[in-house]
């Protein structure tokens, strides 16, 4: 019983005071203090708040103030009032929810272990992977990890669609399944690679064979990169 009253919005002290009043009927604050076992100040504060909430009424008789709990059925009205208050602020709450959904999550990954994490995220997304600036370096850097990655990728029918930096990179992909890519024009090679998959974009910088990755998790950004990738791919 006490737990239920607390769930609808009463504090522990308010619940104790309300139940004490139900037992005592119309009574003085002093009797509520004795029945509840609460400190005098807590009882007076609780009585005042319960009156504001419409759950306790008071009357003055013979220059003394007496208190009485409203009938338990009124608790249903109290709950309805809370529901109505929530309905009024729902539009504002929904706006805040929308703001949260538009947040951009980003993480930085370093070294070979970071590359493994990025490729594991590709498998979790389970979508085709577009690679801008493919270099084929993952085969030498992750020689034990990539074969297992490839098996899972092919099993899930995830296409690998790269725009290679150079002919050597293209040749390194020759025996891979579900790969359909093109070669970037001369002069467009770089140290960077952009991987686009599902709702994520991973930008990897290959510098002195020590890769650093920056992964963004946001559908709108991933969709934008996909559009730009498609534009470049179609023009080559």
C-alpha positions as CSV (number, residue, x, y, z in Angstrom):
1,X,0.0,0.0,0.0
2,X,2.7,2.5,1.0
3,X,4.7,1.6,-2.1
4,X,1.8,2.3,-4.4
5,X,1.1,5.7,-2.9
6,X,4.7,6.6,-3.3
7,X,4.6,5.5,-7.0
8,X,1.7,7.9,-7.7
9,X,3.8,10.9,-6.5
10,X,3.7,11.1,-2.7
11,X,6.9,11.1,-0.7
12,X,7.5,8.6,2.1
13,X,6.6,11.2,4.8
14,X,3.5,12.3,2.9
15,X,2.3,8.7,2.6
16,X,2.8,8.1,6.3
17,X,0.9,11.2,7.2
18,X,-2.0,10.5,4.8
19,X,-2.4,6.9,6.1
20,X,-2.3,8.2,9.7
21,X,-5.1,10.6,9.0
22,X,-7.2,7.9,7.4
23,X,-6.8,5.9,10.6
24,X,-7.5,8.8,13.0
25,X,-10.2,10.7,11.1
26,X,-10.5,14.4,11.8
27,X,-7.7,15.1,14.3
28,X,-5.0,17.6,15.4
29,X,-1.5,17.8,14.1
30,X,-0.3,16.7,17.5
31,X,-2.1,13.4,17.2
32,X,-0.7,12.9,13.7
33,X,2.8,13.4,15.1
34,X,2.2,10.6,17.7
35,X,0.6,8.2,15.2
36,X,3.1,8.7,12.4
37,X,6.2,8.9,14.6
38,X,7.6,11.7,12.4
39,X,9.3,14.8,13.6
40,X,7.0,17.8,14.3
41,X,8.5,19.9,11.4
42,X,8.1,17.1,8.9
43,X,4.5,16.5,9.9
44,X,3.6,20.2,9.5
45,X,5.5,20.4,6.2
46,X,3.7,17.3,5.0
47,X,0.3,18.5,6.0
48,X,0.8,21.7,4.2
49,X,1.9,20.0,1.0
50,X,-0.9,17.4,1.2
51,X,-3.4,20.3,1.4
52,X,-1.9,21.9,-1.6
53,X,-2.3,18.6,-3.4
54,X,-5.9,18.4,-2.4
55,X,-5.5,15.2,-0.4
56,X,-6.0,16.7,3.1
57,X,-8.5,19.3,4.3
58,X,-8.5,21.3,7.5
59,X,-11.0,23.1,9.7
60,X,-10.7,25.4,12.8
61,X,-12.7,24.4,15.9
62,X,-12.5,26.2,19.2
63,X,-9.4,28.0,18.0
64,X,-7.6,24.8,17.1
65,X,-6.8,23.5,13.7
66,X,-7.9,19.9,12.7
67,X,-6.9,17.9,9.7
68,X,-8.7,15.2,7.7
69,X,-7.6,13.0,4.8
70,X,-9.9,13.1,1.8
71,X,-11.6,9.8,0.9
72,X,-9.3,7.4,-0.8
73,X,-11.4,7.6,-4.0
74,X,-10.1,11.1,-4.5
75,X,-6.7,9.6,-5.2
76,X,-8.0,8.7,-8.6
77,X,-8.8,12.4,-9.3
78,X,-5.3,13.2,-8.1
79,X,-3.8,10.8,-10.7
80,X,-6.0,12.2,-13.4
81,X,-4.8,15.7,-12.7
82,X,-1.2,14.5,-13.0
83,X,-2.0,12.8,-16.3
84,X,-3.6,16.0,-17.6
85,X,-0.5,18.0,-16.5
86,X,1.7,15.6,-18.4
87,X,-0.5,15.8,-21.5
88,X,0.0,19.6,-21.5
89,X,3.8,19.4,-21.6
90,X,4.0,16.4,-24.0
91,X,4.6,18.6,-27.1
92,X,7.7,20.2,-25.3
93,X,8.9,16.8,-24.2
94,X,8.6,15.4,-27.7
95,X,10.7,18.3,-29.0
96,X,13.4,17.4,-26.5
97,X,13.2,13.7,-27.6
98,X,13.8,14.8,-31.2
99,X,16.8,16.8,-30.3
100,X,18.3,13.7,-28.6
101,X,17.7,11.6,-31.6
102,X,19.7,14.0,-33.8
103,X,22.8,13.8,-31.6
104,X,26.0,12.7,-33.4
105,X,28.0,10.0,-31.7
106,X,31.7,9.9,-32.6
107,X,34.7,7.8,-31.4
108,X,38.4,7.7,-32.1
109,X,40.3,4.5,-32.7
110,X,44.0,4.0,-32.9
111,X,46.3,1.3,-34.2
112,X,45.5,-2.2,-35.5
113,X,43.0,-2.9,-32.6
114,X,41.1,0.3,-33.6
115,X,40.9,-1.0,-37.2
116,X,39.6,-4.3,-36.0
117,X,36.9,-2.5,-34.0
118,X,35.8,-0.5,-37.1
119,X,35.6,-3.7,-39.2
120,X,33.6,-5.4,-36.4
121,X,31.2,-2.4,-36.5
122,X,30.8,-3.0,-40.3
123,X,29.6,-6.6,-39.6
124,X,27.2,-5.4,-36.9
125,X,25.6,-2.9,-39.4
126,X,25.3,-5.7,-41.9
127,X,25.1,-3.4,-44.9
128,X,27.1,-2.8,-48.1
129,X,30.4,-1.1,-47.5
130,X,31.6,1.8,-49.7
131,X,35.2,2.7,-49.5
132,X,36.6,6.0,-50.8
133,X,40.4,5.9,-51.2
134,X,40.9,2.1,-50.7
135,X,44.5,1.2,-50.4
136,X,44.5,-2.6,-49.7
137,X,46.6,-2.1,-46.6
138,X,44.2,-4.0,-44.3
139,X,45.4,-7.3,-45.9
140,X,49.0,-6.8,-44.6
141,X,48.1,-5.0,-41.4
142,X,45.3,-7.3,-40.3
143,X,46.4,-10.5,-42.0
144,X,44.9,-12.9,-39.4
145,X,41.8,-10.8,-38.8
146,X,40.7,-10.1,-42.3
147,X,40.1,-13.7,-43.5
148,X,37.6,-14.3,-40.8
149,X,36.0,-10.9,-41.5
150,X,35.7,-11.8,-45.1
151,X,33.9,-15.1,-44.4
152,X,31.3,-13.3,-42.3
153,X,30.9,-10.4,-44.8
154,X,30.3,-12.8,-47.7
155,X,28.0,-15.0,-45.6
156,X,25.9,-11.9,-44.9
157,X,26.0,-10.9,-48.5
158,X,27.6,-7.5,-47.8
159,X,29.1,-6.0,-50.9
160,X,32.5,-4.2,-50.8
161,X,32.3,-1.2,-53.1
162,X,35.6,0.6,-53.2
163,X,37.1,3.5,-55.1
164,X,40.8,2.4,-55.1
165,X,43.7,4.8,-54.8
166,X,45.9,2.9,-57.2
167,X,46.3,-0.2,-59.4
168,X,48.1,-2.1,-56.6
169,X,45.2,-1.6,-54.3
170,X,42.8,-2.9,-57.0
171,X,45.0,-6.0,-57.6
172,X,45.0,-6.8,-53.9
173,X,41.2,-7.2,-54.0
174,X,41.2,-9.4,-57.1
175,X,40.3,-12.7,-55.3
176,X,37.7,-11.2,-52.9
177,X,34.0,-12.1,-53.3
178,X,31.2,-9.6,-53.6
179,X,33.6,-6.8,-54.6
180,X,32.8,-4.3,-57.3
181,X,34.9,-1.2,-57.5
182,X,36.6,1.4,-59.7
183,X,40.0,3.0,-59.8
184,X,40.3,6.7,-58.9
185,X,42.0,8.9,-61.5
186,X,45.7,9.5,-61.1
187,X,46.6,12.3,-58.7
188,X,43.7,11.5,-56.3
189,X,45.5,9.1,-54.1
190,X,45.9,10.2,-50.4
191,X,46.6,8.9,-46.9
192,X,42.9,9.0,-46.0
193,X,40.2,6.4,-46.4
194,X,36.5,6.9,-45.9
195,X,34.4,3.9,-45.1
196,X,30.6,4.2,-45.3
197,X,28.4,1.5,-43.9
198,X,24.9,1.5,-42.5
199,X,24.5,4.5,-40.2
200,X,28.2,4.9,-39.7
201,X,31.1,6.7,-41.4
202,X,34.7,5.7,-40.5
203,X,37.5,8.0,-41.7
204,X,40.9,6.4,-41.4
205,X,44.3,8.2,-41.7
206,X,47.2,6.0,-42.7
207,X,50.3,7.7,-41.5
208,X,53.6,5.9,-41.3
209,X,51.7,2.6,-41.2
210,X,50.1,3.6,-38.0
211,X,46.3,4.0,-38.6
212,X,44.0,6.3,-36.7
213,X,40.2,6.1,-37.2
214,X,37.4,8.6,-36.5
215,X,34.0,7.0,-36.6
216,X,30.7,8.9,-36.8
217,X,27.4,7.3,-35.9
218,X,24.6,9.3,-37.5
219,X,22.2,8.2,-40.2
220,X,21.9,11.7,-41.9
221,X,25.7,12.0,-42.2
222,X,26.1,8.4,-43.5
223,X,23.4,9.0,-46.1
224,X,25.1,12.2,-47.2
225,X,28.4,10.5,-47.6
226,X,26.7,7.7,-49.6
227,X,25.2,10.3,-52.0
228,X,28.6,12.0,-52.5
229,X,30.2,8.6,-53.0
230,X,27.6,7.6,-55.7
231,X,28.2,10.9,-57.5
232,X,32.0,10.3,-57.7
233,X,31.5,6.6,-58.6
234,X,29.1,7.4,-61.5
235,X,31.4,10.0,-62.9
236,X,34.5,7.7,-63.1
